[in-house]
């Protein structure tokens, strides 16, 4: 299977969004503080009542809305194509002061979004998109590649670990309590 990874412009975000990002949640990493956090944190995978998580469900968060939220001048947008079919995408944020995850550091790039069509998952397309996003960041002099995910996205956590990322931060209070999710920040040196 030959997948073509192409750099795209912000104008391609409506097509980019056509690749579903939703996934079925069947487990989560429960986060337990050891000795009040002084002894670190323990992550234990536990089953949950299955449900569908769709990051695009909130219309204000969907890819075509990103240019209304941030200056995307310094972003990399990538699409994955199998023959003529769009099967995946990745977005990398860089030099975007209003994006708090970057902390205003020019040597940091953030993988903002990674999606692979459900029919094509587990076929190394995500790996190819990740590698292209990493190369793009390296070409711009970045030294750190950052990724945010949640404890309810166990497959993504395992994927980022396989890509050489290290879990560097756990924020149990990053999101509204009603979500019952924990923010996990991964880093990879470039």
Secondary structure, DSSP 8 states (H G I E B T S, - for coil): --EEEEEE-GGGHHHHTTS---EEEEEEEEEEESGGGTT-EEEEEEEEEEEEE-TTSSGGGSGGGHHHHS--TT-EEEEEEETTEEEEEEEEEES-TT-GGGTT-TTEEEEEEEEE-GGGTTSSHHHHHHHHHHHHHHHTT--EEEEEEETT-HHHHHHHHHTT-EEEEEETTSS-GGG---EEEEEEE-
